[in-house]
Amino acid sequence: MGRALEPLVVGRVIGDVLEPFVPTMKMEVTYNNNKHVRNGAEFFPSQVGTKPRVEIPGADLRTFFTLVMTDPDVPGPSDPYLKEHLHWIVTDIPGTTDATFGREVVSYEVPRPSIGIHRYVFVLFQQNRRQSPVNPPSSRDHFCVRDFAAQNDLGLPVAAVFFNAQRETAARRR
């Protein structure tokens, strides 16, 4: 496995969320214009409260992509019985642009981990064609990226990145 996949394997994204794949595209995820998501980076929920900018540099403008964001650790990493929890789906993102040019199928939900450290995974798929309408799932809980990809003929991902977040403790007053 290549060096690009190593953090995804160590972070158990490969296995828990995705099958092994070969990254073929670059995906840049940035919160608040300066907080870049790197595999395994730690963020507080207050740092990821607004929708991130997700860019796909270097892709052909005639190529379209689907972006999925999911949390495989709900309600907690030691017993994730609601996994995966869906946070966002955007389809029909033209290459060389960002997710704002796509069609938001499921609106962005702010990460709010309540127990333990959660992984938040962004997965990018290259579409075979401009997407036919994707129906949003009936629930955000029990979502499965693998099943979603199979149902929508997306194949294996072309890029993925994840960050970790945990609940912020309130400032203590004296």
C-alpha positions as a Markdown table, in Angstrom:
| # | Residue | x | y | z |
|---|---|---|---|---|
| 1 | Met | 0.0 | 0.0 | 0.0 |
| 2 | Gly | 1.2 | 3.5 | -0.8 |
| 3 | Arg | 2.3 | 6.1 | 1.6 |
| 4 | Ala | -0.9 | 8.1 | 0.9 |
| 5 | Leu | -2.9 | 5.2 | 2.3 |
| 6 | Glu | -0.8 | 4.6 | 5.4 |
| 7 | Pro | -2.6 | 7.2 | 7.7 |
| 8 | Leu | -6.0 | 5.8 | 6.5 |
| 9 | Val | -4.9 | 2.3 | 7.5 |
| 10 | Val | -3.4 | 3.4 | 10.8 |
| 11 | Gly | -6.6 | 5.4 | 11.6 |
| 12 | Arg | -8.7 | 2.4 | 10.7 |
| 13 | Val | -10.6 | 4.3 | 8.0 |
| 14 | Ile | -9.5 | 1.6 | 5.6 |
| 15 | Gly | -11.4 | -1.3 | 7.0 |
| 16 | Asp | -14.0 | 0.5 | 9.1 |
| 17 | Val | -15.3 | 2.8 | 6.3 |
| 18 | Leu | -13.5 | 2.0 | 3.1 |
| 19 | Glu | -12.0 | -0.9 | 1.2 |
| 20 | Pro | -8.3 | -0.5 | 0.2 |
| 21 | Phe | -8.0 | 1.8 | -2.9 |
| 22 | Val | -5.4 | 3.7 | -4.8 |
| 23 | Pro | -5.8 | 7.5 | -4.5 |
| 24 | Thr | -5.8 | 9.1 | -8.0 |
| 25 | Met | -7.0 | 12.6 | -7.2 |
| 26 | Lys | -6.0 | 15.3 | -4.8 |
| 27 | Met | -8.7 | 16.7 | -2.5 |
| 28 | Glu | -8.1 | 19.7 | -0.3 |
| 29 | Val | -10.4 | 20.2 | 2.7 |
| 30 | Thr | -10.2 | 23.6 | 4.5 |
| 31 | Tyr | -12.2 | 25.0 | 7.4 |
| 32 | Asn | -12.3 | 28.8 | 7.9 |
| 33 | Asn | -9.9 | 29.3 | 5.0 |
| 34 | Asn | -6.8 | 28.3 | 7.0 |
| 35 | Lys | -7.4 | 25.1 | 8.9 |
| 36 | His | -6.4 | 22.3 | 6.5 |
| 37 | Val | -7.6 | 18.8 | 7.2 |
| 38 | Arg | -4.7 | 16.4 | 7.3 |
| 39 | Asn | -5.2 | 12.7 | 8.1 |
| 40 | Gly | -5.4 | 12.3 | 11.8 |
| 41 | Ala | -5.4 | 16.0 | 12.6 |
| 42 | Glu | -7.3 | 17.1 | 15.7 |
| 43 | Phe | -10.0 | 19.7 | 15.6 |
| 44 | Phe | -12.5 | 21.0 | 18.2 |
| 45 | Pro | -16.2 | 21.1 | 17.1 |
| 46 | Ser | -16.0 | 24.9 | 17.4 |
| 47 | Gln | -13.3 | 24.8 | 14.6 |
| 48 | Val | -15.5 | 22.8 | 12.2 |
| 49 | Gly | -18.8 | 24.5 | 12.8 |
| 50 | Thr | -19.1 | 25.9 | 9.3 |
| 51 | Lys | -19.2 | 24.0 | 6.0 |
| 52 | Pro | -15.6 | 23.4 | 4.8 |
| 53 | Arg | -14.2 | 24.3 | 1.4 |
| 54 | Val | -13.5 | 21.1 | -0.5 |
| 55 | Glu | -11.4 | 21.6 | -3.6 |
| 56 | Ile | -10.5 | 19.1 | -6.3 |
| 57 | Pro | -7.5 | 20.7 | -8.0 |
| 58 | Gly | -6.0 | 19.3 | -11.3 |
| 59 | Ala | -9.2 | 17.4 | -12.4 |
| 60 | Asp | -10.7 | 17.8 | -15.8 |
| 61 | Leu | -13.6 | 20.2 | -15.8 |
| 62 | Arg | -15.7 | 17.7 | -17.7 |
| 63 | Thr | -15.3 | 15.1 | -14.9 |
| 64 | Phe | -17.8 | 15.1 | -12.0 |
| 65 | Phe | -17.3 | 14.0 | -8.4 |
| 66 | Thr | -19.4 | 12.9 | -5.4 |
| 67 | Leu | -18.3 | 13.9 | -1.9 |
| 68 | Val | -19.4 | 12.1 | 1.3 |
| 69 | Met | -18.6 | 13.0 | 4.9 |
| 70 | Thr | -19.3 | 10.4 | 7.6 |
| 71 | Asp | -18.6 | 9.5 | 11.2 |
| 72 | Pro | -18.0 | 5.8 | 11.9 |
| 73 | Asp | -17.8 | 6.3 | 15.7 |
| 74 | Val | -21.4 | 7.2 | 16.7 |
| 75 | Pro | -22.3 | 7.3 | 19.5 |
| 76 | Gly | -18.9 | 6.5 | 20.8 |
| 77 | Pro | -15.8 | 4.7 | 19.5 |
| 78 | Ser | -15.9 | 1.9 | 21.9 |
| 79 | Asp | -19.5 | 1.0 | 20.9 |
| 80 | Pro | -20.4 | 2.6 | 17.6 |
| 81 | Tyr | -23.7 | 0.9 | 17.2 |
| 82 | Leu | -25.2 | 3.7 | 15.1 |
| 83 | Lys | -22.3 | 3.8 | 12.6 |
| 84 | Glu | -21.9 | 5.3 | 10.2 |
| 85 | His | -23.5 | 8.7 | 10.8 |
| 86 | Leu | -23.8 | 10.7 | 7.6 |
| 87 | His | -22.7 | 14.4 | 7.8 |
| 88 | Trp | -22.8 | 15.5 | 4.2 |
| 89 | Ile | -23.3 | 14.5 | 0.5 |
| 90 | Val | -22.6 | 16.6 | -2.5 |
| 91 | Thr | -22.8 | 15.3 | -6.0 |
| 92 | Asp | -22.0 | 16.6 | -9.5 |
| 93 | Ile | -19.0 | 18.6 | -8.4 |
| 94 | Pro | -17.1 | 19.6 | -11.6 |
| 95 | Gly | -13.4 | 18.9 | -11.7 |
| 96 | Thr | -11.0 | 21.8 | -10.8 |
| 97 | Thr | -13.7 | 23.4 | -8.7 |
| 98 | Asp | -15.0 | 23.0 | -5.2 |
| 99 | Ala | -18.1 | 21.5 | -3.5 |
| 100 | Thr | -20.0 | 24.7 | -3.7 |
| 101 | Phe | -20.4 | 24.1 | -7.5 |
| 102 | Gly | -22.0 | 20.7 | -6.8 |
| 103 | Arg | -25.5 | 19.6 | -5.8 |
| 104 | Glu | -26.0 | 19.3 | -2.1 |
| 105 | Val | -28.1 | 16.1 | -1.5 |
| 106 | Val | -27.7 | 16.0 | 2.2 |
| 107 | Ser | -26.9 | 19.3 | 4.0 |
| 108 | Tyr | -23.7 | 19.7 | 6.1 |
| 109 | Glu | -24.2 | 18.7 | 9.7 |
| 110 | Val | -21.7 | 20.1 | 12.3 |
| 111 | Pro | -19.7 | 17.4 | 14.1 |
| 112 | Arg | -20.7 | 17.2 | 17.7 |
| 113 | Pro | -19.1 | 14.2 | 19.3 |
| 114 | Ser | -20.4 | 13.4 | 22.8 |
| 115 | Ile | -18.3 | 10.5 | 23.9 |
| 116 | Gly | -14.7 | 9.9 | 23.0 |
| 117 | Ile | -12.6 | 10.8 | 20.0 |
| 118 | His | -14.5 | 10.5 | 16.7 |
| 119 | Arg | -13.1 | 10.2 | 13.1 |
| 120 | Tyr | -14.7 | 12.4 | 10.5 |
| 121 | Val | -14.0 | 11.0 | 7.0 |
| 122 | Phe | -14.3 | 12.8 | 3.7 |
| 123 | Val | -14.5 | 10.5 | 0.8 |
| 124 | Leu | -14.3 | 11.6 | -2.9 |
| 125 | Phe | -15.7 | 9.4 | -5.7 |
| 126 | Gln | -15.3 | 10.1 | -9.5 |
| 127 | Gln | -18.7 | 9.7 | -11.2 |
| 128 | Asn | -19.0 | 7.7 | -14.4 |
| 129 | Arg | -21.3 | 10.4 | -15.7 |
| 130 | Arg | -23.2 | 13.4 | -14.5 |
| 131 | Gln | -25.2 | 11.9 | -11.7 |
| 132 | Ser | -28.8 | 10.9 | -12.0 |
| 133 | Pro | -30.8 | 12.1 | -9.0 |
| 134 | Val | -29.5 | 10.6 | -5.7 |
| 135 | Asn | -32.1 | 10.0 | -3.1 |
| 136 | Pro | -31.0 | 11.0 | 0.3 |
| 137 | Pro | -31.0 | 8.2 | 2.9 |
| 138 | Ser | -34.0 | 8.0 | 5.2 |
| 139 | Ser | -31.8 | 8.4 | 8.2 |
| 140 | Arg | -28.3 | 9.8 | 8.8 |
| 141 | Asp | -27.6 | 6.9 | 11.2 |
| 142 | His | -26.6 | 3.5 | 9.9 |
| 143 | Phe | -25.3 | 5.0 | 6.7 |
| 144 | Cys | -22.7 | 2.9 | 4.8 |
| 145 | Val | -20.3 | 4.6 | 2.4 |
| 146 | Arg | -19.6 | 1.2 | 0.7 |
| 147 | Asp | -23.3 | 0.6 | 0.1 |
| 148 | Phe | -23.9 | 4.2 | -1.1 |
| 149 | Ala | -21.1 | 3.8 | -3.6 |
| 150 | Ala | -22.4 | 0.5 | -4.9 |
| 151 | Gln | -26.0 | 1.7 | -5.2 |
| 152 | Asn | -24.9 | 4.8 | -7.2 |
| 153 | Asp | -22.3 | 3.0 | -9.4 |
| 154 | Leu | -19.4 | 5.0 | -8.0 |
| 155 | Gly | -16.8 | 2.3 | -7.6 |
| 156 | Leu | -13.8 | 2.8 | -5.3 |
| 157 | Pro | -12.9 | 6.3 | -3.9 |
| 158 | Val | -10.3 | 8.4 | -5.7 |
| 159 | Ala | -9.4 | 10.3 | -2.5 |
| 160 | Ala | -10.1 | 10.3 | 1.2 |
| 161 | Val | -9.0 | 12.3 | 4.3 |
| 162 | Phe | -10.1 | 12.3 | 7.9 |
| 163 | Phe | -9.8 | 14.3 | 11.1 |
| 164 | Asn | -10.4 | 13.6 | 14.7 |
| 165 | Ala | -12.6 | 15.5 | 17.1 |
| 166 | Gln | -13.8 | 15.2 | 20.6 |
| 167 | Arg | -16.2 | 17.1 | 22.8 |
| 168 | Glu | -15.0 | 20.5 | 24.0 |
| 169 | Thr | -15.1 | 21.0 | 27.8 |
| 170 | Ala | -16.8 | 24.1 | 29.0 |
| 171 | Ala | -14.7 | 26.7 | 30.6 |
| 172 | Arg | -14.8 | 26.3 | 34.4 |
| 173 | Arg | -16.0 | 29.2 | 36.5 |
| 174 | Arg | -14.9 | 29.9 | 40.0 |
